[in-house]
Amino acid sequence: MDRYRINNLKNALHGFFLSVATTVAEPSTILPLIVHHFSSNLALVGLFASLLRGGAIAVQLVAAFYAQSYARVMPLMRLVFLFRFLFWFLIGAAIHFVGDRDPTLTLWLIGIGLFGFSFVAGFGGIYFKEIIAKVFDRSQRGRTMANRQLWSSVGAILSGGIAGWVLERFEAPESYAMLFMLSAFLMALGLAAFASIDEPPKERVSRREESFVHFLRNAWGILRGDERLRIQIGASLMGYSFLLAMPFVILQAKETIHLSGWLVGSFITVQMFGSVLGNFFLWKRFGPHYARMLQTAYALMSAAFFLAFFADNAWIFATIFLLFGIGIDGFRNADMNLVLEIASEEKRPVYVAIQSTIVSIGLFFSIPGGFILQWFGYTVLYTITLLMLGTGLYFVQRLKEHLP
């Protein structure tokens, strides 16, 4: 088996088991229901959806400051994996041992676990992209990430079925605790697979600046001097507009139709089946044309929220989650590969950190989304989301003009 196939397999296994685990806190389905179990505050639903992904913002530039001078980053990646496992298990333990006895404390502990899980991912995101850029060439990266996302979707489909069974068979919140604690050990299998990749040393290592403040000044200079980077950041940031409303679609379904545990699991499965379809039939076929991929993802997500205006039965909601599954992976694949296209080898961690730090602001869009929903309702929320997605399409069109 050649090197590409071995590394591609390990990357796919990592994606598969990580997806099996994290689907139990999917921001569009189960996580809003968990938070809503302990509190009726809609703004908290948006906050917790942001915590799952937003804690990474605080540390990405720090991670890049050090990573640019390392020939290898896998030893650090293994530490990231250990802490992600521990934080994920903590969430399940908190729900099990505290739970309904003290809902406020339970929410605090869940929040700490989600923030810690995403905080260490801020380091891991820099290291992950550095490793991917080293072990796969330009023509291989799009394929391996589509393969990873394909197997991630398969894992999530299986997880959706398991989650539906657990939610239907066991009472909340014990069912939520079981999902988190069991999935932590499944996650560990995927982390071990990726940690075994043989990372080659970087040939051109950038010299670290004398201080972090100096590094920030240089990063600001890079951002000001590279128009392609600025446009790409705008295109990717607006792509996160879907998070303004996505966590609340499941709550709309809860208000509109009878939402059983099996139906929640089915929506997860449908969303992840959409991811499989997208990666198998769509995203792999774009090759290195990542701007077109991003444009297509925008169109699919816009269609999903347009349907949300008229959702009044399980079939329409299922179609919305199907489009979510297809579109989200298009955003992820394009977002990652576009910044690698723009960056030079020696400054790659810095470019990734600049892009990720600014774009990660979009991970908090669900917080204002919760307030918009609470004050104005679903129609206004979906309208604003579509307007923001339209702004993102403008940036994508400009980006296409600057890429080969």
Kinemage of the C-alpha trace (Angstrom):
@kinemage 1
@onewidth
@group {chain A} dominant
@subgroup {mainchain}
@vectorlist {calphas} color= white
{ca met a 1} P 0.000 0.000 0.000
{ca asp a 2} L 1.506 3.355 -1.042
{ca arg a 3} L 1.981 6.282 1.307
{ca tyr a 4} L -1.076 8.186 0.062
{ca arg a 5} L -3.398 5.239 0.664
{ca ile a 6} L -2.059 4.616 4.172
{ca asn a 7} L -2.359 8.260 5.218
{ca asn a 8} L -5.714 8.599 3.475
{ca leu a 9} L -6.995 5.576 5.439
{ca lys a 10} L -5.787 7.008 8.753
{ca asn a 11} L -7.323 10.385 7.930
{ca ala a 12} L -10.624 8.675 7.061
{ca leu a 13} L -10.606 6.588 10.266
{ca his a 14} L -10.006 9.721 12.312
{ca gly a 15} L -12.947 11.418 10.621
{ca phe a 16} L -15.181 8.357 10.997
{ca phe a 17} L -14.740 7.818 14.749
{ca leu a 18} L -14.628 11.540 15.554
{ca ser a 19} L -17.933 11.929 13.728
{ca val a 20} L -19.492 8.928 15.481
{ca ala a 21} L -18.636 10.629 18.760
{ca thr a 22} L -19.428 14.286 18.098
{ca thr a 23} L -22.713 13.664 16.306
{ca val a 24} L -24.262 13.162 19.747
{ca ala a 25} L -23.823 16.940 20.213
{ca glu a 26} L -24.749 17.945 16.666
{ca pro a 27} L -25.575 21.721 16.882
{ca ser a 28} L -28.558 21.358 14.566
{ca thr a 29} L -30.284 18.527 16.438
{ca ile a 30} L -29.311 16.974 19.775
{ca leu a 31} L -27.331 19.786 21.433
{ca pro a 32} L -30.248 22.270 21.281
{ca leu a 33} L -32.490 19.614 22.831
{ca ile a 34} L -29.960 18.952 25.635
{ca val a 35} L -29.668 22.656 26.490
{ca his a 36} L -33.430 23.134 26.185
{ca his a 37} L -33.928 20.273 28.676
{ca phe a 38} L -32.077 22.205 31.376
{ca ser a 39} L -33.194 25.734 30.386
{ca ser a 40} L -35.939 27.300 28.270
{ca asn a 41} L -33.739 30.305 27.415
{ca leu a 42} L -33.309 30.331 23.602
{ca ala a 43} L -30.215 32.548 23.824
{ca leu a 44} L -28.496 29.760 25.795
{ca val a 45} L -29.156 27.355 22.931
{ca gly a 46} L -27.241 29.676 20.619
{ca leu a 47} L -24.477 30.174 23.175
{ca phe a 48} L -23.851 26.459 23.678
{ca ala a 49} L -23.893 25.798 19.938
{ca ser a 50} L -21.140 28.417 19.670
{ca leu a 51} L -19.132 26.981 22.572
{ca leu a 52} L -18.871 23.647 20.777
{ca arg a 53} L -16.809 25.275 18.040
{ca gly a 54} L -15.942 28.780 19.189
{ca gly a 55} L -13.410 28.164 21.959
{ca ala a 56} L -10.714 27.675 19.351
{ca ile a 57} L -10.604 31.367 18.457
{ca ala a 58} L -8.626 32.405 21.520
{ca val a 59} L -5.540 30.297 20.845
{ca gln a 60} L -5.074 29.874 17.099
{ca leu a 61} L -2.680 32.793 16.675
{ca val a 62} L -0.674 31.627 19.694
{ca ala a 63} L -0.512 28.122 18.223
{ca ala a 64} L 0.663 29.511 14.874
{ca phe a 65} L 3.303 31.689 16.552
{ca tyr a 66} L 5.024 28.572 17.850
{ca ala a 67} L 4.073 26.123 15.086
{ca gln a 68} L 5.755 28.119 12.317
{ca ser a 69} L 9.157 27.271 13.800
{ca tyr a 70} L 8.529 23.544 14.323
{ca ala a 71} L 9.699 21.000 11.777
{ca arg a 72} L 7.118 18.537 13.185
{ca val a 73} L 3.873 19.166 15.097
{ca met a 74} L 2.526 15.630 15.614
{ca pro a 75} L 3.811 15.340 19.242
{ca leu a 76} L 1.745 18.407 20.113
{ca met a 77} L -1.226 17.043 18.191
{ca arg a 78} L -1.210 13.942 20.402
{ca leu a 79} L -1.530 16.120 23.509
{ca val a 80} L -4.478 17.902 21.892
{ca phe a 81} L -6.133 14.530 21.293
{ca leu a 82} L -5.746 13.522 24.953
{ca phe a 83} L -7.392 16.685 26.265
{ca arg a 84} L -10.245 16.515 23.731
{ca phe a 85} L -11.081 13.020 24.956
{ca leu a 86} L -11.061 14.129 28.606
{ca phe a 87} L -13.285 17.190 28.038
{ca trp a 88} L -15.812 15.162 26.031
{ca phe a 89} L -16.045 12.499 28.736
{ca leu a 90} L -16.471 15.247 31.368
{ca ile a 91} L -19.705 16.411 29.714
{ca gly a 92} L -21.287 12.975 30.005
{ca ala a 93} L -20.081 12.557 33.571
{ca ala a 94} L -21.536 15.941 34.541
{ca ile a 95} L -24.960 15.071 33.106
{ca his a 96} L -24.884 11.665 34.834
{ca phe a 97} L -23.705 12.730 38.293
{ca val a 98} L -25.420 16.157 38.514
{ca gly a 99} L -28.155 16.286 35.866
{ca asp a 100} L -31.610 17.419 36.986
{ca arg a 101} L -30.504 17.691 40.627
{ca asp a 102} L -28.882 21.047 39.793
{ca pro a 103} L -29.658 22.165 36.215
{ca thr a 104} L -27.654 25.370 36.532
{ca leu a 105} L -24.504 23.555 37.652
{ca thr a 106} L -25.038 20.954 34.935
{ca leu a 107} L -25.195 23.668 32.276
{ca trp a 108} L -22.008 25.249 33.652
{ca leu a 109} L -20.184 21.920 33.517
{ca ile a 110} L -21.475 21.184 29.996
{ca gly a 111} L -20.345 24.647 28.945
{ca ile a 112} L -16.877 24.129 30.426
{ca gly a 113} L -16.598 20.775 28.672
{ca leu a 114} L -17.704 22.184 25.301
{ca phe a 115} L -15.420 25.212 25.612
{ca gly a 116} L -12.445 23.082 26.650
{ca phe a 117} L -13.115 20.636 23.818
{ca ser a 118} L -13.092 23.438 21.241
{ca phe a 119} L -10.331 25.431 23.001
{ca val a 120} L -7.742 22.698 22.548
{ca ala a 121} L -9.073 22.248 19.014
{ca gly a 122} L -7.686 25.739 18.343
{ca phe a 123} L -4.210 24.259 18.649
{ca gly a 124} L -5.268 21.087 16.882
{ca gly a 125} L -6.716 22.949 13.907
{ca ile a 126} L -3.364 24.584 13.150
{ca tyr a 127} L -1.472 21.322 13.586
{ca phe a 128} L -4.037 19.320 11.588
{ca lys a 129} L -3.821 21.574 8.531
{ca glu a 130} L -0.029 21.630 8.760
{ca ile a 131} L 0.096 17.821 8.771
{ca ile a 132} L -2.424 17.521 5.927
{ca ala a 133} L -0.443 19.996 3.838
{ca lys a 134} L 2.739 17.981 4.429
{ca val a 135} L 1.530 14.453 3.754
{ca phe a 136} L -0.773 15.227 0.789
{ca asp a 137} L 0.078 17.244 -2.309
{ca arg a 138} L -2.221 19.818 -3.955
{ca ser a 139} L -4.008 17.262 -6.145
{ca gln a 140} L -4.512 14.828 -3.244
{ca arg a 141} L -5.824 17.195 -0.565
{ca gly a 142} L -9.273 17.709 -2.053
{ca arg a 143} L -9.698 13.952 -2.540
{ca thr a 144} L -8.519 12.927 0.917
{ca met a 145} L -10.683 15.535 2.639
{ca ala a 146} L -13.708 14.461 0.605
{ca asn a 147} L -12.941 10.844 1.558
{ca arg a 148} L -12.581 11.891 5.192
{ca gln a 149} L -15.888 13.730 5.090
{ca leu a 150} L -17.531 10.785 3.331
{ca trp a 151} L -16.514 8.380 6.104
{ca ser a 152} L -17.338 11.015 8.706
{ca ser a 153} L -20.830 11.067 7.277
{ca val a 154} L -21.076 7.279 7.375
{ca gly a 155} L -20.021 7.416 11.030
{ca ala a 156} L -22.593 10.092 11.739
{ca ile a 157} L -25.334 8.035 10.070
{ca leu a 158} L -24.509 5.126 12.363
{ca ser a 159} L -24.353 7.514 15.301
{ca gly a 160} L -27.741 8.956 14.375
{ca gly a 161} L -29.303 5.504 14.520
{ca ile a 162} L -27.666 4.737 17.853
{ca ala a 163} L -28.671 8.148 19.219
{ca gly a 164} L -32.270 7.622 18.140
{ca trp a 165} L -32.352 4.236 19.915
{ca val a 166} L -30.818 5.629 23.123
{ca leu a 167} L -33.094 8.694 23.171
{ca glu a 168} L -36.191 6.541 22.637
{ca arg a 169} L -35.228 3.826 25.153
{ca phe a 170} L -33.855 5.899 28.045
{ca glu a 171} L -35.254 8.956 29.763
{ca ala a 172} L -33.517 12.319 29.518
{ca pro a 173} L -31.077 13.418 30.828
{ca glu a 174} L -29.561 9.972 31.477
{ca ser a 175} L -29.772 9.213 27.752
{ca tyr a 176} L -27.627 12.283 27.031
{ca ala a 177} L -25.032 11.215 29.601
{ca met a 178} L -24.784 7.749 28.053
{ca leu a 179} L -24.273 9.196 24.586
{ca phe a 180} L -21.374 11.403 25.679
{ca met a 181} L -19.493 8.897 27.836
{ca leu a 182} L -19.714 6.009 25.375
{ca ser a 183} L -18.840 8.204 22.403
{ca ala a 184} L -15.691 9.477 24.145
{ca phe a 185} L -14.139 6.009 23.875
{ca leu a 186} L -15.156 5.687 20.221
{ca met a 187} L -13.548 9.053 19.589
{ca ala a 188} L -10.300 7.733 21.074
{ca leu a 189} L -10.062 5.113 18.305
{ca gly a 190} L -10.041 7.788 15.617
{ca leu a 191} L -7.581 9.971 17.511
{ca ala a 192} L -5.194 7.028 17.780
{ca ala a 193} L -5.437 6.384 14.025
{ca phe a 194} L -4.478 9.946 13.042
{ca ala a 195} L -1.783 10.111 15.734
{ca ser a 196} L 0.003 7.206 13.996
{ca ile a 197} L 0.601 9.162 10.759
{ca asp a 198} L 4.300 9.472 9.958
{ca glu a 199} L 4.716 13.235 9.649
{ca pro a 200} L 7.661 14.335 7.452
{ca pro a 201} L 9.766 17.280 8.641
{ca lys a 202} L 9.113 20.676 7.067
{ca glu a 203} L 11.876 21.658 4.648
{ca arg a 204} L 11.484 25.434 4.973
{ca val a 205} L 10.943 26.383 8.601
{ca ser a 206} L 10.109 29.988 9.389
{ca arg a 207} L 12.114 31.689 12.110
{ca arg a 208} L 9.947 32.607 15.077
{ca glu a 209} L 9.617 36.316 15.875
{ca glu a 210} L 11.231 37.627 19.046
{ca ser a 211} L 7.860 38.168 20.725
{ca phe a 212} L 4.187 37.406 20.232
{ca val a 213} L 3.472 41.138 19.831
{ca his a 214} L 5.962 41.263 16.963
{ca phe a 215} L 4.280 38.204 15.486
{ca leu a 216} L 0.888 39.936 15.628
{ca arg a 217} L 2.329 42.973 13.819
{ca asn a 218} L 3.694 40.717 11.076
{ca ala a 219} L 0.364 38.888 10.844
{ca trp a 220} L -1.413 42.224 10.439
{ca gly a 221} L 1.056 43.127 7.689
{ca ile a 222} L 0.318 39.857 5.880
{ca leu a 223} L -3.422 40.490 6.105
{ca arg a 224} L -3.098 44.048 4.783
{ca gly a 225} L -0.750 43.040 1.992
{ca asp a 226} L -2.579 40.004 0.594
{ca glu a 227} L -5.872 40.889 -1.086
{ca arg a 228} L -6.624 37.248 -1.922
{ca leu a 229} L -6.443 36.360 1.765
{ca arg a 230} L -8.826 39.178 2.707
{ca ile a 231} L -11.386 38.193 0.079
{ca gln a 232} L -11.133 34.521 1.025
{ca ile a 233} L -11.720 35.423 4.676
{ca gly a 234} L -14.837 37.379 3.706
{ca ala a 235} L -16.152 34.488 1.614
{ca ser a 236} L -15.549 31.944 4.374
{ca leu a 237} L -16.828 34.159 7.220
{ca met a 238} L -20.145 34.803 5.492
{ca gly a 239} L -20.356 31.076 4.843
{ca tyr a 240} L -20.924 30.633 8.568
{ca ser a 241} L -24.141 32.640 8.232
{ca phe a 242} L -26.003 29.347 8.311
{ca leu a 243} L -25.123 29.088 12.017
{ca leu a 244} L -27.279 32.137 12.690
{ca ala a 245} L -30.374 29.973 12.254
{ca met a 246} L -29.377 26.311 11.890
{ca pro a 247} L -29.465 25.365 15.619
{ca phe a 248} L -33.068 26.568 15.839
{ca val a 249} L -34.590 24.588 12.981
{ca ile a 250} L -34.947 21.561 15.263
{ca leu a 251} L -36.804 23.746 17.799
{ca gln a 252} L -39.144 24.906 15.032
{ca ala a 253} L -39.754 21.229 14.253
{ca lys a 254} L -40.439 20.578 17.940
{ca glu a 255} L -43.098 23.301 17.910
{ca thr a 256} L -44.596 22.283 14.554
{ca ile a 257} L -44.665 18.478 14.516
{ca his a 258} L -44.509 15.608 17.015
{ca leu a 259} L -40.772 15.182 17.595
{ca ser a 260} L -40.000 11.696 18.925
{ca gly a 261} L -36.540 10.382 19.770
{ca trp a 262} L -36.621 8.248 16.642
{ca leu a 263} L -37.451 11.270 14.492
{ca val a 264} L -34.535 13.243 15.961
{ca gly a 265} L -32.246 10.320 15.155
{ca ser a 266} L -33.751 10.146 11.670
{ca phe a 267} L -33.025 13.822 11.040
{ca ile a 268} L -29.402 13.236 12.070
{ca thr a 269} L -29.220 10.257 9.726
{ca val a 270} L -30.770 12.224 6.852
{ca gln a 271} L -28.334 15.115 7.392
{ca met a 272} L -25.365 12.786 7.369
{ca phe a 273} L -26.727 10.858 4.405
{ca gly a 274} L -26.725 14.203 2.609
{ca ser a 275} L -23.083 14.558 3.557
{ca val a 276} L -22.358 11.137 2.037
{ca leu a 277} L -24.167 12.061 -1.176
{ca gly a 278} L -22.360 15.394 -1.384
{ca asn a 279} L -18.902 13.949 -0.876
{ca phe a 280} L -19.426 10.941 -3.114
{ca phe a 281} L -21.243 12.560 -6.024
{ca leu a 282} L -20.356 16.249 -5.759
{ca trp a 283} L -17.401 17.591 -3.779
{ca lys a 284} L -14.805 15.041 -4.952
{ca arg a 285} L -15.549 16.020 -8.542
{ca phe a 286} L -14.617 19.677 -8.117
{ca gly a 287} L -10.905 18.793 -7.878
{ca pro a 288} L -8.884 21.923 -7.076
{ca his a 289} L -11.734 24.311 -8.059
{ca tyr a 290} L -12.460 25.290 -4.482
{ca ala a 291} L -14.097 28.666 -5.209
{ca arg a 292} L -16.749 26.936 -7.341
{ca met a 293} L -17.199 24.406 -4.547
{ca leu a 294} L -17.816 27.218 -2.070
{ca gln a 295} L -20.287 28.878 -4.437
{ca thr a 296} L -22.260 25.635 -4.750
{ca ala a 297} L -22.333 25.205 -0.957
{ca tyr a 298} L -23.807 28.706 -0.611
{ca ala a 299} L -26.560 27.860 -3.084
{ca leu a 300} L -27.487 24.640 -1.271
{ca met a 301} L -27.615 26.304 2.134
{ca ser a 302} L -29.733 29.162 0.777
{ca ala a 303} L -32.195 26.618 -0.604
{ca ala a 304} L -32.435 24.962 2.834
{ca phe a 305} L -33.407 28.179 4.607
{ca phe a 306} L -35.835 29.120 1.862
{ca leu a 307} L -37.632 25.824 2.520
{ca ala a 308} L -37.626 26.570 6.261
{ca phe a 309} L -40.180 29.355 5.660
{ca phe a 310} L -42.705 26.693 4.623
{ca ala a 311} L -41.738 23.766 6.879
{ca asp a 312} L -44.867 22.242 8.393
{ca asn a 313} L -44.260 18.492 8.161
{ca ala a 314} L -41.508 15.931 8.748
{ca trp a 315} L -40.718 15.555 5.030
{ca ile a 316} L -39.873 19.231 4.544
{ca phe a 317} L -37.746 19.245 7.698
{ca ala a 318} L -35.977 16.109 6.459
{ca thr a 319} L -35.227 17.860 3.137
{ca ile a 320} L -33.795 20.834 5.026
{ca phe a 321} L -31.480 18.590 7.057
{ca leu a 322} L -30.478 16.760 3.863
{ca leu a 323} L -29.414 20.076 2.296
{ca phe a 324} L -27.578 20.988 5.515
{ca gly a 325} L -25.599 17.759 5.239
{ca ile a 326} L -24.607 18.359 1.623
{ca gly a 327} L -23.815 22.055 2.035
{ca ile a 328} L -21.825 22.036 5.289
{ca asp a 329} L -19.179 19.669 3.941
{ca gly a 330} L -18.795 21.848 0.863
{ca phe a 331} L -18.028 24.807 3.132
{ca arg a 332} L -15.528 22.781 5.178
{ca asn a 333} L -13.647 21.373 2.206
{ca ala a 334} L -13.444 24.669 0.325
{ca asp a 335} L -12.629 26.719 3.426
{ca met a 336} L -9.664 24.553 4.365
{ca asn a 337} L -8.193 24.170 0.907
{ca leu a 338} L -8.556 27.774 -0.224
{ca val a 339} L -6.267 29.090 2.510
{ca leu a 340} L -3.695 26.371 1.728
{ca glu a 341} L -3.805 27.492 -1.918
{ca ile a 342} L -2.946 31.056 -0.933
{ca ala a 343} L -0.262 30.414 1.711
{ca ser a 344} L 3.443 29.828 1.182
{ca glu a 345} L 5.018 26.796 2.884
{ca glu a 346} L 7.049 28.687 5.463
{ca lys a 347} L 4.177 30.992 6.449
{ca arg a 348} L 1.421 28.399 6.148
{ca pro a 349} L 0.638 28.182 9.915
{ca val a 350} L 0.407 31.984 10.069
{ca tyr a 351} L -1.970 32.202 7.106
{ca val a 352} L -4.100 29.404 8.535
{ca ala a 353} L -4.211 31.108 11.945
{ca ile a 354} L -5.128 34.523 10.507
{ca gln a 355} L -7.866 33.017 8.386
{ca ser a 356} L -9.174 30.686 11.099
{ca thr a 357} L -9.149 33.339 13.835
{ca ile a 358} L -11.173 35.865 11.851
{ca val a 359} L -13.481 33.335 10.209
{ca ser a 360} L -14.120 31.660 13.571
{ca ile a 361} L -16.076 34.750 14.600
{ca gly a 362} L -18.819 33.169 12.511
{ca leu a 363} L -18.994 30.302 14.988
{ca phe a 364} L -20.723 32.722 17.361
{ca phe a 365} L -23.438 33.725 14.891
{ca ser a 366} L -25.875 31.429 16.698
{ca ile a 367} L -25.753 33.709 19.777
{ca pro a 368} L -27.346 36.732 18.060
{ca gly a 369} L -29.499 34.193 16.216
{ca gly a 370} L -31.025 33.161 19.547
{ca phe a 371} L -31.858 36.757 20.430
{ca ile a 372} L -33.302 37.450 16.966
{ca leu a 373} L -35.524 34.383 17.280
{ca gln a 374} L -36.646 35.298 20.785
{ca trp a 375} L -37.508 38.882 19.816
{ca phe a 376} L -38.718 38.624 16.206
{ca gly a 377} L -39.451 34.975 15.357
{ca tyr a 378} L -38.405 32.494 12.701
{ca thr a 379} L -39.362 34.530 9.617
{ca val a 380} L -37.052 37.429 10.464
{ca leu a 381} L -34.271 35.029 11.504
{ca tyr a 382} L -34.385 33.127 8.204
{ca thr a 383} L -34.620 36.355 6.179
{ca ile a 384} L -31.477 37.812 7.786
{ca thr a 385} L -29.671 34.496 7.274
{ca leu a 386} L -30.470 34.517 3.539
{ca leu a 387} L -29.297 38.129 3.202
{ca met a 388} L -25.971 37.259 4.842
{ca leu a 389} L -25.537 34.229 2.582
{ca gly a 390} L -26.127 36.520 -0.386
{ca thr a 391} L -23.327 38.801 0.851
{ca gly a 392} L -21.037 35.782 1.010
{ca leu a 393} L -21.767 34.937 -2.637
{ca tyr a 394} L -20.482 38.398 -3.584
{ca phe a 395} L -17.132 37.627 -1.932
{ca val a 396} L -16.968 34.234 -3.633
{ca gln a 397} L -17.435 35.860 -7.041
{ca arg a 398} L -14.560 38.247 -6.302
{ca leu a 399} L -12.423 35.369 -5.098
{ca lys a 400} L -12.921 33.470 -8.349
{ca glu a 401} L -11.400 36.431 -10.188
{ca his a 402} L -8.178 36.151 -8.147
{ca leu a 403} L -7.592 32.412 -8.437
{ca pro a 404} L -6.244 30.385 -11.381
